[in-house]
Amino acid sequence: MSISIQGPEPASPHIESHPLSLAPLTTFRSEFLAWCRANSAELAAHTLPHPDYETRVIAARSLQRVLFDAGWSRFGWPTWVGGLGGSALHRGIVFEELSQIGWHGPAIFEHLEIIAPTLLEFGDTDFVAERFPRFLDGTQSWVQGFSEPDAGSDLASLRTRGVIDDGCIVITGQKIWTSWAKWGHTCLALVRTGSTEERHRGLTMVAVDLESPGVDVRPIQQANGTYELAEVFFDEVRAPIDQIIGEINGGWAVAMHLLAHERGTLAWFRHNHFRQRLAQGAEASTPVEDAALGAAIVQLAGLRATAGRQLAVDAAGGSLGPTAAFTKLLMTRLEQQLYDVLLRIHGARMGFGAGNADDQLLHQEYLFSRVVTIYGGSEQMQLMTLANRVLKLGT
Ligand SMILES: Cc1cc2nc3c(=O)[nH]c(=O)nc-3n(C[C@H](O)[C@H](O)[C@H](O)COP(=O)(O)OP(=O)(O)OC[C@H]3O[C@@H](n4cnc5c(N)ncnc54)[C@H](O)[C@@H]3O)c2cc1C
């Protein structure tokens, strides 16, 4: 069956959910699989490995467009933002099945899973309804501007200023380690609108257009040769007041909501790729590595169960809360364990100057696995969150 998504621009609260979003998930999955089979030639082009980031971004946008036009990337999002209804479980199925046919991941559109739920929860309705469809269809991408040179783990000490002036918020300061900023259109920036002493109570979240006058994005070259990260400078950059996400001085709650998705539900999307890599490793494994690979498989099963639970909580409208820190710990530990084993199995294939495109990707992924205990809050911060907020130790 091909789903019908003809009609006007869908950002209207009056458009009803697509019937498939109300059908059993098994039906949704089988319809999606049937579409994948019918479009296997086009999808094959989108599952090629792209070690070069410029090409990867173009491919990610292109696939996002294909999925949008066919309707599949619109499931899991409400109709008032251009979605077709359904929940995070629908998105989870689409990503899982794409991974099964060799897709390498959403690249810049991983932020759909991190940022978009927070926009829906806290953003100005008109602003979000206008911008969201372009995010979904691959035309525009969003980035997350929280960290600063002197404010990472201690995020509440950040200093980028936001001053309310004549219907705008005027931003001055610097962000760093902003993923995908080189290709981003809008930065969700956490800025200080209150005093330094107010710490997390004096922060506001604002969507800043990266093409605004006064914005300077300076990509940072990483050890794996890529430019995924960047510094972003703001010099009296003006953003309209309706681009404030949540309340003025209420940005901390917005940031925590977003981070819970980055630590929690994102794991569902990332673990699918790990499954593919594990399967690939199993084919090449020797008896010497089988035990280590087996241990990684067990870890992956635990991560899958935990991430799946977070996805179900999100789909039911529940709060992910601090337990997302547990999912992040499982995810990053598994990722490091997995790529350690893969390095032993594949050996020189994964080394510097590796051969074909997939080998080069494996090499990049191995190096990236070394830093995963840092993004979204370091491992130590996740452990502290679990100790203080889940286990209530030291309170
Ligand atoms: C690949 C990658 C992508 C990223 N993407 C983004 C992004 O898109 N947007 C964004 O805003 N940021 C991003 N970051 C930045 C990331 O959020 C920060 O690097 C992280 O929060 C740690 O901050 P920091 O680098 O300042 O290190 P620091 O906070 O200086 O920490 C250094 C070390 O000290 C430890 N430490 C610090 N305080 C304590 C404490 N109280 N108790 C115990 N140990 C402590 C930390 O665990 C860490 O090991 C990214 C980082 C990476 C690696």
The ligand as an ORCA input file, in Angstrom:
! r2SCAN-3c Opt
* xyz 0 1
  C      31.080     14.674     20.364
  C      30.563     15.787     21.222
  C      29.445     16.485     20.808
  C      28.980     17.548     21.565
  N      27.894     18.242     21.097
  C      27.453     19.300     21.799
  C      26.369     20.078     21.301
  O      25.825     19.796     20.227
  N      25.969     21.125     22.023
  C      26.540     21.470     23.207
  O      26.080     22.428     23.827
  N      27.584     20.769     23.704
  C      28.049     19.700     23.029
  N      29.114     18.964     23.502
  C      29.806     19.420     24.704
  C      29.551     18.543     25.924
  O      28.225     18.707     26.389
  C      30.571     18.952     26.998
  O      31.855     18.652     26.482
  C      30.353     18.199     28.295
  O      29.196     18.656     28.940
  C      31.554     18.324     29.258
  O      31.895     19.663     29.437
  P      33.407     20.147     29.252
  O      33.897     19.693     27.939
  O      33.439     21.608     29.528
  O      34.242     19.377     30.350
  P      34.346     19.724     31.896
  O      33.004     20.097     32.425
  O      35.452     20.689     32.082
  O      34.748     18.330     32.512
  C      36.072     17.774     32.346
  C      36.112     16.488     33.126
  O      35.893     16.742     34.524
  C      34.812     15.956     35.012
  N      34.035     16.737     35.969
  C      33.595     18.014     35.818
  N      32.918     18.398     36.916
  C      32.920     17.335     37.764
  C      32.368     17.120     39.061
  N      31.659     18.051     39.701
  N      32.554     15.902     39.631
  C      33.249     14.918     38.985
  N      33.812     15.088     37.769
  C      33.643     16.272     37.162
  C      33.962     15.648     33.787
  O      33.208     14.477     33.980
  C      35.036     15.490     32.720
  O      35.579     14.198     32.781
  C      29.616     17.895     22.775
  C      30.741     17.179     23.200
  C      31.215     16.142     22.438
  C      32.420     15.390     22.901
*
